[in-house]
Amino acid sequence: MTDIDTVKDFLRSPGKIDHADLINALELMNLSLDGLKLFLQPYQFPEFFALFGTYEDAVTSAACKVLNKLLQPMSYVDINSSGLQEYLILGLQHEFPEVRILTLNQIEKCQYSEEAIQDLVKSPLFPVMLECLGSDDIPTSTRILEILVKIITASSYSLQAFFDPESIAVLDKLSKGDGVVKFRVFDLIARISLSSPEAFQLCESSGSLEAITSELKSDDLLIKLNAIETLSKIIQSQIGYSFFEKAGILQFLIDILSKDDDLDITLVLVKCAVLKFFGKLCEVEEIEFSEVEGKFKILRQIDAHLLSDNMDLKITSIHIIGVIGHKERGLKLLYSSASPNLLGDFMDLYHSSSSDVKLACLQTISCLLGVSERPTQELSDISEQIYRQMGGNPTPIMSLVSNVKHGIEELRMCSFAILQKVALHPWGKTEMTNSHEFIDYIIDRSTESTYKGKEWKFAIIQTLYESPDAETLIAPNILEKFRQYLHEGPFYVKSKTAVALGNA
């Protein structure tokens, strides 16, 4: 029996065929579009669709696999012109997950054709897709969201269709329901707004952005936190920043940070979310963060919460310093800030802290020192000052080596990361290769037994050896040891014979 005969037998007697044989046949089947039409001639699509849910779940699952295979050569335009769109609508609403997945596989094909996208957004299928954002089935709603983003942002035509009164009515209805569904809709709006200036203007003029910002005043903590998270996505452009500034949203968030009640757990959680929001704002390339700082004095708020007695606010502020200082312009801004002296207060906290706070400080120091793979002289000088302020016994490098030898795993990994960032800088290469203790440690494979630790040691040596200034800063004999280490790889282990000969 051929693979095609096996599939035909299944269609004639769905409950009798061995499903393993069917799956094997599907893997072997390879029909052209003409072959598909010929194959399907004896079968009516309504009868085929009736297989879904009529028999046991295994039959429905098998029928989905068959149909997915048969529809493979068909484009969305082919499917639509064959009069199958009503079955896409039924498939989206079907109770069986595999039927919905099958349907979404066909709908997703439209993204490859402007004609197909236009057909879809002006069809009865489009509002049904929007309604499926409210599905309780997470895989379905997530997949729908991804498909909608692709097709809506594909052209001006599809954007206009998304913002027509019928679509807006569906979205408004969804937004008034369950909180999870509401923010699924808001996430869609946020992602569409970023696609183009036209898309942002449509999001604004439709009232969608105002609907999101209004949730900042909700008494529901989860809704407020989700609103801040959504806003942090929308602000990823100059046009988004301008909208929020004009709407007073940025000042509203600063006012939240200015509230003086760090014992209120709800306020603390909201403050942490706001601090992260401004950290993400700093990362947006087209926004000049120094101008934002000039208007809203964000560093002053970070400094105040860095010194808070509340541990969540303190650690969040430490991490935000790392987010800001990981960018060249952010590090320069931190370094030049005298009032507040945020960098100085941070280093003071590093010296006086322990446990989780100390670890958070080290993670941020790693960000500050690793601002660039090829740092300019100015950035390298700033990084060196931060490194010198770390102090150590007897040097910062050897204190870090002590951490990786004896510390808890998180401290070890963080200290490894800092050592690798130090190796990026000319002063760091000099400091490391002039330390006999460090060289003895880094090339001695017996000093590290863990997989990650071996990878980190290899990365540090690789950074030192492959830098453009290695030959001028590192002694030839040390470079040769590094070359040999890299040649052998991170996990090389000497054979017992080689060890014995070396000790003879």
C-alpha positions as CSV (number, residue, x, y, z in Angstrom):
1,M,0.0,0.0,0.0
2,T,1.4,3.4,-1.0
3,D,1.5,6.4,1.4
4,I,-1.3,8.1,-0.5
5,D,-3.5,4.9,-0.3
6,T,-2.9,4.9,3.5
7,V,-4.2,8.5,3.8
8,K,-7.2,7.7,1.5
9,D,-8.1,4.7,3.7
10,F,-8.1,6.9,6.7
11,L,-10.5,9.4,5.1
12,R,-12.8,6.5,4.2
13,S,-12.7,4.8,7.6
14,P,-11.2,7.2,10.2
15,G,-11.7,5.0,13.2
16,K,-10.0,1.9,11.8
17,I,-6.5,2.8,10.5
18,D,-3.4,2.5,12.6
19,H,-2.3,6.0,13.5
20,A,1.4,5.2,13.5
21,D,1.0,4.0,9.9
22,L,-0.8,7.2,9.0
23,I,1.9,9.4,10.5
24,N,4.6,7.5,8.6
25,A,2.6,7.9,5.4
26,L,2.2,11.7,5.9
27,E,5.9,12.1,6.3
28,L,6.5,10.4,2.9
29,M,3.7,12.2,1.1
30,N,4.7,15.1,-1.1
31,L,1.9,16.4,-3.3
32,S,2.1,19.4,-5.7
33,L,-0.8,21.9,-5.8
34,D,-2.3,20.1,-8.8
35,G,-1.8,16.8,-7.2
36,L,-3.6,18.1,-4.1
37,K,-6.6,19.2,-6.1
38,L,-6.8,15.8,-7.8
39,F,-6.4,14.0,-4.5
40,L,-9.2,15.9,-2.8
41,Q,-11.7,15.6,-5.6
42,P,-13.6,12.6,-4.1
43,Y,-13.8,14.3,-0.7
44,Q,-15.9,17.2,0.2
45,F,-14.3,19.7,2.6
46,P,-17.4,19.8,4.9
47,E,-17.2,16.1,5.4
48,F,-13.4,16.4,6.1
49,F,-14.1,19.1,8.6
50,A,-16.7,16.9,10.2
51,L,-14.0,14.5,11.3
52,F,-12.9,17.1,13.9
53,G,-14.5,16.1,17.2
54,T,-16.7,13.4,15.7
55,Y,-14.5,10.5,16.8
56,E,-12.0,10.0,19.6
57,D,-9.4,12.7,20.1
58,A,-6.7,10.6,18.3
59,V,-8.8,10.7,15.1
60,T,-9.2,14.5,15.3
61,S,-5.5,14.8,15.9
62,A,-4.7,12.5,12.9
63,A,-7.2,14.4,10.7
64,C,-5.4,17.7,11.6
65,K,-2.1,16.2,10.5
66,V,-3.6,14.9,7.2
67,L,-5.2,18.3,6.4
68,N,-2.1,20.2,7.4
69,K,-0.1,18.1,5.0
70,L,-2.7,18.4,2.2
71,L,-2.9,22.2,2.6
72,Q,0.9,22.7,2.7
73,P,1.2,23.6,-1.0
74,M,-1.7,26.1,-0.9
75,S,-1.1,29.8,-0.3
76,Y,-3.6,31.9,1.7
77,V,-4.9,33.3,-1.6
78,D,-5.5,29.7,-2.8
79,I,-7.3,28.8,0.3
80,N,-9.4,31.9,0.3
81,S,-10.3,31.6,-3.4
82,S,-11.3,28.0,-2.9
83,G,-14.1,29.1,-0.6
84,L,-12.5,27.7,2.6
85,Q,-12.6,31.0,4.6
86,E,-15.7,30.0,6.5
87,Y,-13.7,26.9,7.7
88,L,-10.9,29.1,8.9
89,I,-13.5,31.0,11.0
90,L,-14.9,27.7,12.4
91,G,-11.4,26.4,13.0
92,L,-10.4,29.4,15.1
93,Q,-13.4,28.9,17.3
94,H,-13.1,25.1,17.5
95,E,-12.7,23.5,21.0
96,F,-9.9,21.2,20.0
97,P,-6.4,22.9,20.3
98,E,-4.9,21.1,17.3
99,V,-7.7,22.3,15.0
100,R,-6.9,25.9,16.1
101,I,-3.2,25.3,15.4
102,L,-4.0,23.9,12.0
103,T,-6.2,27.0,11.3
104,L,-3.5,29.4,12.4
105,N,-0.9,27.7,10.2
106,Q,-3.1,28.5,7.2
107,I,-3.9,32.1,8.3
108,E,-0.2,32.8,8.9
109,K,0.5,32.2,5.2
110,C,-1.1,35.5,4.4
111,Q,2.0,37.5,5.7
112,Y,3.9,36.6,2.5
113,S,1.6,38.4,0.1
114,E,0.2,42.0,0.2
115,E,-2.8,40.8,-1.7
116,A,-3.4,38.1,0.9
117,I,-3.1,40.5,3.8
118,Q,-5.6,42.9,2.2
119,D,-8.0,40.0,1.6
120,L,-7.8,39.0,5.2
121,V,-8.2,42.4,6.9
122,K,-11.3,43.2,4.9
123,S,-12.9,39.8,5.5
124,P,-15.2,38.4,8.2
125,L,-12.2,36.4,9.5
126,F,-10.3,39.5,10.8
127,P,-12.7,40.5,13.6
128,V,-12.8,36.8,14.7
129,M,-9.1,36.9,14.9
130,L,-9.3,40.0,17.2
131,E,-11.9,38.3,19.3
132,C,-9.5,35.3,19.8
133,L,-7.2,37.6,21.8
134,G,-9.7,36.9,24.5
135,S,-9.2,33.1,24.3
136,D,-8.5,31.3,27.6
137,D,-6.1,29.0,25.7
138,I,-2.7,30.8,26.0
139,P,-1.0,29.1,23.0
140,T,-3.9,30.2,20.8
141,S,-4.0,33.8,22.0
142,T,-0.2,34.2,21.9
143,R,0.0,32.9,18.4
144,I,-2.9,35.1,17.3
145,L,-1.1,38.1,18.8
146,E,2.1,37.4,16.9
147,I,0.2,37.0,13.6
148,L,-1.8,40.1,14.1
149,V,1.4,42.2,14.8
150,K,2.9,40.9,11.5
151,I,-0.1,41.6,9.3
152,I,-1.3,44.9,10.8
153,T,2.2,46.4,10.6
154,A,2.7,45.2,7.0
155,S,1.2,48.2,5.3
156,S,-0.8,51.4,5.6
157,Y,-3.9,49.5,4.3
158,S,-3.8,46.9,7.1
159,L,-3.1,49.6,9.7
160,Q,-6.2,51.5,8.6
161,A,-8.3,48.3,8.7
162,F,-7.1,47.7,12.3
163,F,-8.3,51.1,13.4
164,D,-11.7,51.0,11.7
165,P,-14.8,51.3,14.0
166,E,-15.6,47.6,13.9
167,S,-12.1,46.6,15.0
168,I,-11.9,49.2,17.7
169,A,-15.3,48.1,19.0
170,V,-14.0,44.5,19.4
171,L,-10.8,45.8,21.1
172,D,-12.8,48.0,23.5
173,K,-15.1,45.1,24.4
174,L,-12.0,42.9,25.2
175,S,-10.4,45.7,27.2
176,K,-13.3,45.9,29.5
177,G,-13.1,42.3,30.5
178,D,-10.5,40.2,32.2
179,G,-7.3,41.9,33.2
180,V,-5.1,39.4,31.4
181,V,-7.0,39.9,28.2
182,K,-6.9,43.7,28.6
183,F,-3.2,43.7,28.7
184,R,-2.9,41.3,25.8
185,V,-4.8,44.0,23.8
186,F,-2.5,46.7,25.3
187,D,0.5,44.7,24.3
188,L,-0.8,44.5,20.7
189,I,-1.3,48.2,20.7
190,A,2.2,48.9,22.1
191,R,3.9,46.7,19.5
192,I,1.9,48.2,16.7
193,S,2.7,51.8,17.9
194,L,6.4,51.1,17.5
195,S,6.2,50.0,13.8
196,S,6.0,53.5,12.2
197,P,5.1,57.1,12.9
198,E,1.8,56.5,11.1
199,A,1.0,53.6,13.4
200,F,1.8,55.7,16.5
201,Q,-0.4,58.5,15.3
202,L,-3.3,56.1,14.7
203,C,-2.8,54.5,18.2
204,E,-2.9,58.0,19.7
205,S,-5.9,59.3,17.7
206,S,-7.9,56.2,18.3
207,G,-7.6,56.7,22.1
208,S,-5.8,53.5,22.6
209,L,-2.8,55.1,24.2
210,E,-4.9,57.1,26.5
211,A,-6.7,53.9,27.6
212,I,-3.4,52.4,28.6
213,T,-2.1,55.5,30.4
214,S,-5.3,55.8,32.4
215,E,-4.6,52.5,34.0
216,L,-1.7,54.2,35.9
217,K,-4.4,55.6,38.2
218,S,-6.0,52.2,38.9
219,D,-6.3,51.0,42.5
220,D,-5.4,47.5,41.4
221,L,-1.7,46.9,42.0
222,L,-1.3,44.3,39.2
223,I,-3.1,46.5,36.7
224,K,-0.9,49.5,37.6
225,L,2.3,47.4,37.3
226,N,1.2,45.9,34.0
227,A,0.5,49.5,32.7
228,I,4.0,50.6,33.6
229,E,5.5,47.6,31.8
230,T,3.4,48.3,28.7
231,L,4.4,52.0,28.7
232,S,8.0,51.0,28.8
233,K,7.5,49.2,25.5
234,I,5.7,52.2,23.9
235,I,8.4,54.7,24.9
236,Q,11.1,53.0,22.8
237,S,11.1,55.8,20.3
238,Q,11.4,59.6,20.2
239,I,7.7,59.9,19.2
240,G,6.7,57.8,22.2
241,Y,8.8,59.9,24.5
242,S,7.3,63.1,23.1
243,F,3.8,61.8,23.7
244,F,4.5,60.8,27.3
245,E,6.1,64.1,28.1
246,K,3.3,66.1,26.5
247,A,0.7,63.9,28.3
248,G,2.4,64.5,31.7
249,I,3.1,60.8,32.2
250,L,6.8,61.2,32.9
251,Q,6.1,63.8,35.6
252,F,3.4,61.6,37.0
253,L,5.9,58.7,37.4
254,I,8.5,61.1,38.9
255,D,5.9,62.2,41.4
256,I,5.4,58.5,42.4
257,L,9.1,58.2,43.1
258,S,8.9,61.4,45.2
259,K,6.4,59.9,47.7
260,D,8.1,59.2,51.0
261,D,6.7,56.0,52.4
262,D,9.0,53.1,51.8
263,L,7.1,51.0,54.4
264,D,4.1,50.8,52.1
265,I,4.7,47.6,50.2
266,T,2.3,48.5,47.3
267,L,4.1,51.8,46.8
268,V,7.5,50.1,46.9
269,L,6.5,47.6,44.2
270,V,5.2,50.5,42.0
271,K,8.4,52.5,42.7
272,C,10.5,49.5,41.6
273,A,8.5,49.3,38.4
274,V,9.0,53.0,37.7
275,L,12.7,52.8,38.3
276,K,12.9,50.0,35.8
277,F,10.9,52.1,33.4
278,F,13.4,54.9,33.5
279,G,16.2,52.4,33.1
280,K,14.7,51.2,29.9
281,L,14.2,54.8,28.8
282,C,17.9,55.3,29.1
283,E,18.5,52.5,26.7
284,V,16.6,54.1,23.8
285,E,19.2,55.2,21.3
286,E,17.2,58.0,19.7
287,I,16.4,59.7,23.0
288,E,19.0,62.0,24.5
289,F,19.0,60.8,28.1
290,S,21.0,63.8,29.4
291,E,18.1,66.0,28.2
292,V,15.6,63.8,30.0
293,E,17.8,64.0,33.1
294,G,18.0,67.7,32.8
295,K,14.1,68.0,32.9
296,F,13.2,65.3,35.4
297,K,16.2,64.8,37.6
298,I,16.0,61.0,37.4
299,L,19.5,60.5,38.9
300,R,18.4,62.3,42.1
301,Q,15.5,59.9,42.5
302,I,17.8,56.9,41.9
303,D,20.2,58.2,44.5
304,A,17.5,58.7,47.0
305,H,16.3,55.1,46.6
306,L,19.9,53.8,46.6
307,L,20.1,55.0,50.1
308,S,16.7,53.7,51.1
309,D,16.3,51.3,54.0
310,N,14.0,49.2,51.9
311,M,16.0,46.4,50.4
312,D,13.9,46.0,47.2
313,L,14.3,49.7,46.3
314,K,18.0,49.6,47.2
315,I,18.7,46.6,45.0
316,T,16.5,47.9,42.1
317,S,18.4,51.2,42.2
318,I,21.7,49.4,42.1
319,H,20.6,47.5,39.0
320,I,19.3,50.6,37.3
321,I,22.8,52.3,37.7
322,G,24.2,49.3,35.8
323,V,21.6,49.6,33.1
324,I,22.4,53.3,32.7
325,G,26.1,52.9,33.0
326,H,26.3,50.0,30.5
327,K,25.8,52.6,27.7
328,E,28.6,55.0,26.8
329,R,26.5,58.1,27.2
330,G,25.0,56.8,30.5
331,L,28.4,56.1,32.0
332,K,29.6,59.6,31.1
333,L,26.4,61.0,32.6
334,L,26.9,59.1,35.9
335,Y,30.6,60.1,36.0
336,S,29.9,63.8,35.4
337,S,27.0,64.0,37.9
338,A,28.1,66.0,41.0
339,S,24.8,66.6,42.6
340,P,23.8,63.9,43.3
341,N,27.2,62.1,43.3
342,L,25.4,58.9,42.3
343,L,28.5,57.0,41.4
344,G,30.3,58.0,44.6
345,D,27.3,57.0,46.7
346,F,27.1,53.7,44.8
347,M,30.8,52.9,45.5
348,D,30.3,53.8,49.2
349,L,27.4,51.4,49.3
350,Y,29.6,48.7,47.7
351,H,32.2,49.0,50.5
352,S,29.7,49.1,53.3
353,S,27.4,46.3,52.0
354,S,27.3,42.5,52.2
355,S,25.3,39.6,51.0
356,D,22.6,40.3,48.3
357,V,23.5,44.0,48.2
358,K,27.2,43.3,47.7
359,L,26.4,40.9,44.9
360,A,24.1,43.4,43.2
361,C,26.9,46.0,43.4
362,L,29.3,43.6,41.8
363,Q,26.9,42.9,39.0
364,T,26.6,46.6,38.4
365,I,30.3,47.1,38.5
366,S,30.6,44.5,35.8
367,C,28.2,46.6,33.6
368,L,30.1,49.8,34.2
369,L,33.5,48.3,33.3
370,G,32.1,46.5,30.3
371,V,30.6,49.5,28.6
372,S,32.4,48.7,25.3
373,E,34.4,45.9,23.7
374,R,36.7,48.5,22.3
375,P,36.6,51.4,24.9
376,T,37.8,54.9,24.0
377,Q,40.5,56.4,26.2
378,E,37.9,58.5,28.0
379,L,35.7,55.5,28.8
380,S,38.8,53.4,29.9
381,D,39.9,56.2,32.2
382,I,36.4,56.3,33.9
383,S,36.4,52.5,34.2
384,E,39.9,52.6,35.8
385,Q,38.7,55.0,38.4
386,I,35.8,52.8,39.3
387,Y,38.1,49.8,39.4
388,R,40.6,51.6,41.7
389,Q,37.7,52.6,44.0
390,M,36.8,48.9,44.5
391,G,40.0,48.5,46.6
392,G,41.1,45.0,47.6
393,N,43.5,42.8,49.5
394,P,46.1,43.4,48.2
395,T,44.5,44.5,44.9
396,P,41.0,44.5,43.4
397,I,42.1,41.7,41.0
398,M,43.3,39.4,43.7
399,S,40.2,40.1,45.7
400,L,38.1,39.0,42.7
401,V,40.3,35.9,42.3
402,S,39.7,35.1,46.0
403,N,35.9,35.4,45.2
404,V,36.1,32.9,42.3
405,K,38.1,30.5,44.4
406,H,36.1,30.5,47.6
407,G,32.8,32.4,47.1
408,I,29.3,31.1,46.5
409,E,28.4,30.3,42.9
410,E,26.6,33.7,42.1
411,L,29.6,35.6,43.6
412,R,32.0,33.5,41.6
413,M,30.2,34.1,38.3
414,C,29.9,37.8,39.0
415,S,33.6,38.1,39.8
416,F,34.6,36.1,36.7
417,A,32.5,38.6,34.7
418,I,34.3,41.6,36.2
419,L,37.7,40.0,35.5
420,Q,36.7,39.6,31.9
421,K,35.6,43.2,31.7
422,V,38.9,44.4,33.3
423,A,40.7,42.5,30.5
424,L,39.1,44.7,27.9
425,H,41.0,47.8,29.1
426,P,44.7,48.6,28.5
427,W,45.2,49.4,32.2
428,G,43.5,46.1,33.0
429,K,45.8,44.1,30.8
430,T,48.8,45.7,32.4
431,E,47.4,45.1,35.9
432,M,46.6,41.5,35.2
433,T,49.8,40.5,33.4
434,N,52.1,42.3,36.0
435,S,50.5,40.2,38.7
436,H,52.4,36.9,39.1
437,E,49.6,35.6,41.4
438,F,47.0,36.3,38.8
439,I,48.9,34.7,35.9
440,D,49.7,31.6,38.0
441,Y,46.0,31.3,38.8
442,I,44.5,32.0,35.4
443,I,46.7,29.5,33.5
444,D,46.6,26.8,36.1
445,R,43.8,24.5,35.0
446,S,43.7,22.7,38.4
447,T,42.3,25.9,40.1
448,E,38.8,25.4,38.5
449,S,36.7,22.3,38.4
450,T,33.3,23.6,37.2
451,Y,32.1,23.8,33.5
452,K,31.1,27.5,33.8
453,G,34.2,28.4,35.6
454,K,36.4,26.8,32.9
455,E,34.5,28.7,30.3
456,W,35.0,32.0,32.1
457,K,38.8,31.4,32.5
458,F,39.0,30.7,28.8
459,A,37.0,33.9,28.0
460,I,39.3,36.0,30.1
461,I,42.5,34.6,28.5
462,Q,40.9,35.0,25.1
463,T,40.0,38.7,25.8
464,L,43.6,39.3,26.9
465,Y,45.3,37.5,24.0
466,E,43.1,38.7,21.1
467,S,43.0,42.4,21.9
468,P,44.7,44.6,19.3
469,D,47.2,46.0,21.9
470,A,48.1,42.6,23.4
471,E,51.6,42.4,21.8
472,T,52.6,45.9,23.2
473,L,51.1,45.4,26.7
474,I,51.7,41.7,27.4
475,A,55.1,40.0,27.7
476,P,55.9,37.5,25.0
477,N,56.4,34.5,27.4
478,I,52.9,35.2,28.9
479,L,51.4,35.6,25.4
480,E,52.8,32.2,24.5
481,K,51.2,30.6,27.6
482,F,47.9,32.2,26.6
483,R,48.2,30.9,23.0
484,Q,48.8,27.4,24.2
485,Y,45.9,27.6,26.7
486,L,43.5,28.8,23.9
487,H,44.8,26.1,21.5
488,E,44.1,23.4,24.0
489,G,40.6,24.7,24.7
490,P,38.7,25.4,27.9
491,F,38.3,21.8,29.0
492,Y,41.7,20.4,28.3
493,V,43.0,17.8,30.8
494,K,46.6,16.6,30.8
495,S,47.0,12.9,30.5
496,K,48.5,11.0,33.4
497,T,51.5,10.1,31.3
498,A,52.1,13.8,30.4
499,V,51.8,14.8,34.1
500,A,54.3,12.0,35.1
501,L,56.8,13.1,32.5
502,G,56.4,16.7,33.5
503,N,57.1,15.8,37.1
504,A,60.1,13.5,36.3
